[in-house]
């Protein structure tokens, strides 16, 4: 069993409230939490309006599967979130 952690840091230009931040991040829990191989959480920048950090923990039988799932998550997030991805970090355990 292999475990990977994908952490994405976002900049949300013009975001002026925590409510707007939640709307702009657009339900990452709902989209990715349905997959039993992925756990999702907001891991940083919780009190800032213009920034957010999210972590995705991915479990699979091979490192290759984890890489594929992380790439799919990254692509979908970049297409659907109203903000800029400023940093991407991948770790393997």
Long-range contacts (C-beta under 8 A, 24 or more apart in sequence): 1-59, 1-60, 1-61, 2-59, 2-60, 2-61, 2-62, 2-63, 2-65, 2-66, 2-92, 2-93, 3-57, 3-58, 3-59, 3-66, 3-92, 3-93, 4-57, 4-58, 4-60, 4-63, 4-66, 4-67, 4-69, 4-70, 4-90, 4-91, 4-92, 4-93, 5-55, 5-56, 5-57, 5-58, 5-89, 5-90, 5-91, 5-92, 5-93, 6-55, 6-56, 6-58, 6-70, 6-73, 6-74, 6-88, 6-89, 6-90, 7-43, 7-53, 7-54, 7-55, 7-56, 7-87, 7-88, 7-89, 7-90, 7-91, 8-53, 8-54, 8-55, 8-56, 8-74, 8-77, 8-85, 8-87, 8-88, 9-44, 9-45, 9-51, 9-52, 9-53, 9-85, 9-86, 9-87, 9-88, 10-51, 10-52, 10-53, 10-54, 10-81, 10-83, 10-84, 10-85, 10-86, 11-50, 11-51, 11-83, 11-84, 11-86, 12-49, 12-50, 12-51, 12-52, 12-82, 12-83, 12-84, 13-50, 13-83, 13-84, 14-50, 15-49, 15-50, 15-83, 16-49, 17-49, 18-47, 18-49, 20-49, 21-49, 21-52, 24-81, 24-82, 24-83, 25-52, 25-54, 25-81, 25-83, 26-80, 26-81, 26-82, 28-54, 28-77, 28-81, 31-76, 31-80, 32-56, 32-73, 35-69, 37-69, 38-69, 38-73, 52-83, 63-92, 66-92
